[in-house]
Amino acid sequence: MLTALITDLLAGSLQTVTMEPSGTVRLDEPPEGAILSGAFNPLHAGHEGMAVAATRLTGLPVSFELAVVNADKGALALSEIERRARQFLGRSTLVLSRSPLFTEKARLYPGRTFILGYDTAVRLLAPRYYGGDEGMAKALRTVREAGCHFLVAGRLSAGRFATLDDLHLPEEWADLFTQIPEDLFRLDISSTALRGGG
């Protein structure tokens, strides 16, 4: 059944497929609460620790989201989506979507808090990904207008623990971002390292 639903999602006839830890599936009905998006290759303790910290900070339940279409690399293979989705069975709620960009996520999940790591926040605030400052401003305005917000977890970067303070966040957008305190979450682990790539 999941294979057919993922095929429909890839074809664009569904916007989201939500899979509960029990395996129960809901279509185009994303769960309430905060969302932690990622590639989950693999799902690891860092992802789960960020989710726990976010719940402690906000009081909101956290679901994970895997975009089956990558902004740079196109769609994931069906077998790869299934492999990554299976990691969540018995553990957490997973939403599969076709929305790799936060502007798209903001439209799909209005009013939500998005949880992300420092490295993702760096890319989110890099004008070059938007064709310049005006493109970035337009994207962040879309997020603000949808009532969304970002929670940022620090990360070990170049030998030091980097946080929101290291991003030199323009004052205009400061209200969109909140730091997850280091004493609430810090785990120096990465998917790349777990895959044996560094």
DOMAR-302956 format. One record per residue (C-alpha): chain; x, y, z. Coordinates in pm, 1 decimal. Example, Ala and Ser with C-alpha at 12.3 -4.5 7.8 and 13.67 -1.06 7.14 Angstrom:
BEGIN
pt mol->A&px->1230.0&py->-450.0&pz->780.0
pt mol->A&px->1367.0&py->-106.0&pz->714.0
//
This chain:
BEGIN
pt mol->A&px->0.0&py->0.0&pz->0.0
pt mol->A&px->277.0&py->246.8&pz->94.5
pt mol->A&px->450.2&py->185.7&pz->-238.9
pt mol->A&px->137.3&py->287.7&pz->-430.9
pt mol->A&px->91.0&py->599.1&pz->-216.0
pt mol->A&px->453.2&py->706.6&pz->-262.1
pt mol->A&px->409.4&py->656.8&pz->-637.8
pt mol->A&px->103.7&py->885.8&pz->-624.9
pt mol->A&px->302.4&py->1139.9&pz->-422.7
pt mol->A&px->588.6&py->1134.9&pz->-673.0
pt mol->A&px->336.2&py->1179.2&pz->-954.8
pt mol->A&px->194.0&py->1486.8&pz->-782.6
pt mol->A&px->-155.4&py->1353.5&pz->-714.6
pt mol->A&px->-93.2&py->1377.2&pz->-337.1
pt mol->A&px->74.7&py->1655.9&pz->-140.0
pt mol->A&px->156.3&py->1460.6&pz->175.5
pt mol->A&px->155.7&py->1105.0&pz->305.8
pt mol->A&px->171.4&py->1084.1&pz->687.2
pt mol->A&px->285.4&py->758.0&pz->843.1
pt mol->A&px->225.6&py->703.5&pz->1215.5
pt mol->A&px->467.8&py->488.8&pz->1421.0
pt mol->A&px->203.8&py->212.2&pz->1407.1
pt mol->A&px->213.5&py->216.1&pz->1027.0
pt mol->A&px->-127.0&py->384.8&pz->995.2
pt mol->A&px->-126.7&py->619.8&pz->694.0
pt mol->A&px->-313.2&py->948.7&pz->635.7
pt mol->A&px->-328.7&py->1135.1&pz->304.5
pt mol->A&px->-303.9&py->1514.4&pz->267.6
pt mol->A&px->-359.6&py->1554.4&pz->641.5
pt mol->A&px->-29.6&py->1654.7&pz->800.0
pt mol->A&px->-13.2&py->1623.6&pz->1180.7
pt mol->A&px->-31.8&py->1918.1&pz->1418.1
pt mol->A&px->278.2&py->2044.1&pz->1595.5
pt mol->A&px->636.0&py->2120.8&pz->1496.5
pt mol->A&px->817.0&py->1969.5&pz->1198.5
pt mol->A&px->1176.4&py->1853.3&pz->1165.4
pt mol->A&px->1268.6&py->1814.2&pz->799.4
pt mol->A&px->1569.3&py->1617.0&pz->682.8
pt mol->A&px->1712.2&py->1353.5&pz->453.2
pt mol->A&px->1731.7&py->1094.3&pz->735.9
pt mol->A&px->2005.9&py->897.1&pz->566.3
pt mol->A&px->2014.5&py->759.2&pz->832.0
pt mol->A&px->1775.0&py->870.7&pz->1106.3
pt mol->A&px->1996.8&py->912.2&pz->1412.5
pt mol->A&px->2006.6&py->1021.0&pz->1777.0
pt mol->A&px->2082.8&py->1379.3&pz->1674.1
pt mol->A&px->1751.7&py->1408.2&pz->1487.7
pt mol->A&px->1559.6&py->1250.7&pz->1773.7
pt mol->A&px->1741.0&py->1463.5&pz->2032.8
pt mol->A&px->1649.8&py->1781.7&pz->1844.7
pt mol->A&px->1285.6&py->1670.4&pz->1842.2
pt mol->A&px->1285.4&py->1604.4&pz->2218.1
pt mol->A&px->1449.6&py->1941.5&pz->2286.8
pt mol->A&px->1196.2&py->2119.4&pz->2065.1
pt mol->A&px->906.0&py->1957.6&pz->2250.3
pt mol->A&px->1055.5&py->2063.2&pz->2585.7
pt mol->A&px->1099.4&py->2418.0&pz->2458.5
pt mol->A&px->762.1&py->2461.2&pz->2287.6
pt mol->A&px->531.8&py->2200.0&pz->2438.9
pt mol->A&px->449.4&py->2087.7&pz->2083.6
pt mol->A&px->464.0&py->1734.2&pz->1946.3
pt mol->A&px->723.1&py->1692.5&pz->1669.7
pt mol->A&px->682.8&py->1506.2&pz->1342.8
pt mol->A&px->960.9&py->1435.5&pz->1096.6
pt mol->A&px->934.1&py->1529.4&pz->729.9
pt mol->A&px->1112.6&py->1377.9&pz->431.8
pt mol->A&px->1081.2&py->1562.3&pz->101.5
pt mol->A&px->1080.0&py->1295.7&pz->-169.7
pt mol->A&px->1195.7&py->1558.0&pz->-419.8
pt mol->A&px->1530.6&py->1726.4&pz->-354.9
pt mol->A&px->1574.9&py->2089.3&pz->-462.4
pt mol->A&px->1911.0&py->2008.8&pz->-625.2
pt mol->A&px->1901.8&py->1639.0&pz->-711.5
pt mol->A&px->1543.3&py->1572.1&pz->-820.1
pt mol->A&px->1323.7&py->1289.6&pz->-690.3
pt mol->A&px->1454.0&py->1011.5&pz->-467.7
pt mol->A&px->1414.0&py->656.9&pz->-598.1
pt mol->A&px->1102.1&py->477.9&pz->-476.6
pt mol->A&px->1308.2&py->206.4&pz->-301.6
pt mol->A&px->1515.7&py->473.7&pz->-125.2
pt mol->A&px->1205.8&py->657.1&pz->0.0
pt mol->A&px->1067.2&py->328.5&pz->134.7
pt mol->A&px->1399.9&py->244.8&pz->302.9
pt mol->A&px->1418.3&py->579.3&pz->477.7
pt mol->A&px->1048.3&py->571.1&pz->575.8
pt mol->A&px->1083.8&py->225.8&pz->737.1
pt mol->A&px->1327.9&py->372.6&pz->991.6
pt mol->A&px->1037.2&py->557.1&pz->1156.4
pt mol->A&px->808.9&py->256.9&pz->1214.1
pt mol->A&px->761.1&py->206.2&pz->1586.8
pt mol->A&px->949.3&py->532.0&pz->1656.9
pt mol->A&px->799.8&py->855.8&pz->1524.9
pt mol->A&px->547.9&py->1013.5&pz->1289.3
pt mol->A&px->684.8&py->1079.1&pz->940.2
pt mol->A&px->538.2&py->1306.3&pz->674.9
pt mol->A&px->642.4&py->1249.1&pz->314.3
pt mol->A&px->603.1&py->1555.2&pz->92.6
pt mol->A&px->704.7&py->1696.9&pz->-244.5
pt mol->A&px->816.4&py->2026.8&pz->-84.7
pt mol->A&px->1194.0&py->2062.4&pz->-48.3
pt mol->A&px->1195.5&py->2441.3&pz->4.1
pt mol->A&px->1087.8&py->2616.1&pz->324.2
pt mol->A&px->871.1&py->2857.4&pz->123.8
pt mol->A&px->678.3&py->2552.5&pz->-0.9
pt mol->A&px->671.0&py->2397.5&pz->346.5
pt mol->A&px->533.4&py->2722.2&pz->491.0
pt mol->A&px->240.4&py->2707.4&pz->245.5
pt mol->A&px->185.4&py->2337.6&pz->315.9
pt mol->A&px->212.9&py->2366.5&pz->697.7
pt mol->A&px->99.5&py->2720.3&pz->790.4
pt mol->A&px->155.6&py->2833.9&pz->1148.3
pt mol->A&px->414.0&py->2564.6&pz->1217.2
pt mol->A&px->751.0&py->2569.8&pz->1387.1
pt mol->A&px->1029.8&py->2416.6&pz->1178.9
pt mol->A&px->1325.4&py->2262.2&pz->1362.1
pt mol->A&px->1659.2&py->2272.7&pz->1187.9
pt mol->A&px->2028.6&py->2241.2&pz->1254.4
pt mol->A&px->2281.1&py->2521.1&pz->1227.3
pt mol->A&px->2410.6&py->2397.6&pz->890.0
pt mol->A&px->2061.4&py->2413.5&pz->737.5
pt mol->A&px->2008.0&py->2761.0&pz->886.1
pt mol->A&px->2331.6&py->2876.3&pz->717.8
pt mol->A&px->2191.0&py->2771.5&pz->378.1
pt mol->A&px->1850.2&py->2918.8&pz->456.3
pt mol->A&px->2012.1&py->3259.3&pz->517.4
pt mol->A&px->2251.5&py->3254.7&pz->221.0
pt mol->A&px->2132.5&py->3500.7&pz->-48.6
pt mol->A&px->2314.6&py->3302.9&pz->-321.3
pt mol->A&px->2052.0&py->3027.1&pz->-293.5
pt mol->A&px->1782.9&py->3280.4&pz->-385.4
pt mol->A&px->1959.7&py->3471.8&pz->-659.3
pt mol->A&px->2042.0&py->3757.0&pz->-421.7
pt mol->A&px->1920.4&py->3952.0&pz->-118.5
pt mol->A&px->1580.7&py->4040.3&pz->-265.9
pt mol->A&px->1504.4&py->3676.1&pz->-343.9
pt mol->A&px->1595.7&py->3575.4&pz->12.6
pt mol->A&px->1380.5&py->3856.0&pz->156.1
pt mol->A&px->1084.6&py->3742.3&pz->-55.3
pt mol->A&px->1126.1&py->3381.5&pz->65.2
pt mol->A&px->1147.8&py->3481.7&pz->432.1
pt mol->A&px->845.0&py->3708.8&pz->394.0
pt mol->A&px->652.4&py->3406.6&pz->261.0
pt mol->A&px->749.6&py->3211.6&pz->573.1
pt mol->A&px->649.6&py->3501.0&pz->800.9
pt mol->A&px->316.4&py->3554.8&pz->623.3
pt mol->A&px->235.1&py->3185.6&pz->672.7
pt mol->A&px->288.4&py->3232.8&pz->1047.8
pt mol->A&px->584.8&py->2994.8&pz->1058.1
pt mol->A&px->894.7&py->3010.2&pz->1277.6
pt mol->A&px->1234.9&py->2835.6&pz->1301.3
pt mol->A&px->1398.6&py->2665.6&pz->1599.0
pt mol->A&px->1772.6&py->2627.6&pz->1541.0
pt mol->A&px->1994.0&py->2364.3&pz->1704.4
pt mol->A&px->2364.6&py->2442.0&pz->1731.8
pt mol->A&px->2623.0&py->2223.9&pz->1563.2
pt mol->A&px->2993.3&py->2154.1&pz->1581.4
pt mol->A&px->3142.9&py->2348.8&pz->1289.8
pt mol->A&px->3514.9&py->2392.4&pz->1216.7
pt mol->A&px->3602.4&py->2269.2&pz->1564.7
pt mol->A&px->3363.2&py->2490.9&pz->1760.9
pt mol->A&px->2997.1&py->2476.4&pz->1859.3
pt mol->A&px->2818.4&py->2719.5&pz->1625.0
pt mol->A&px->2479.4&py->2869.2&pz->1715.5
pt mol->A&px->2227.6&py->3120.5&pz->1586.3
pt mol->A&px->2456.6&py->3396.8&pz->1719.4
pt mol->A&px->2717.3&py->3296.0&pz->1459.3
pt mol->A&px->2477.8&py->3347.6&pz->1168.9
pt mol->A&px->2485.4&py->3729.6&pz->1176.1
pt mol->A&px->2110.2&py->3722.5&pz->1131.6
pt mol->A&px->1971.3&py->4044.6&pz->979.7
pt mol->A&px->1757.5&py->4226.4&pz->1239.5
pt mol->A&px->1462.3&py->4225.6&pz->1000.3
pt mol->A&px->1436.0&py->3845.6&pz->1027.6
pt mol->A&px->1544.0&py->3791.8&pz->1389.9
pt mol->A&px->1183.7&py->3731.9&pz->1505.4
pt mol->A&px->1160.0&py->3424.5&pz->1280.6
pt mol->A&px->1441.4&py->3236.8&pz->1459.0
pt mol->A&px->1491.5&py->3098.3&pz->1810.8
pt mol->A&px->1799.4&py->2913.7&pz->1935.5
pt mol->A&px->1758.9&py->2575.8&pz->2105.4
pt mol->A&px->1980.8&py->2625.9&pz->2413.8
pt mol->A&px->2296.7&py->2415.3&pz->2417.5
pt mol->A&px->2208.3&py->2277.6&pz->2761.4
pt mol->A&px->1882.3&py->2146.8&pz->2613.9
pt mol->A&px->2039.9&py->1988.3&pz->2306.8
pt mol->A&px->2391.8&py->1922.4&pz->2189.7
pt mol->A&px->2500.6&py->1605.9&pz->2015.5
pt mol->A&px->2803.7&py->1621.7&pz->1789.4
pt mol->A&px->2695.7&py->1367.2&pz->1531.6
pt mol->A&px->2619.6&py->1379.5&pz->1159.4
pt mol->A&px->2460.8&py->1155.3&pz->898.8
pt mol->A&px->2774.0&py->1186.0&pz->685.8
pt mol->A&px->2991.0&py->1053.0&pz->967.5
pt mol->A&px->2747.7&py->770.0&pz->1037.9
pt mol->A&px->2758.6&py->668.6&pz->670.9
pt mol->A&px->3137.3&py->655.7&pz->700.6
pt mol->A&px->3196.8&py->966.6&pz->494.5
pt mol->A&px->3367.0&py->1182.3&pz->755.5
//
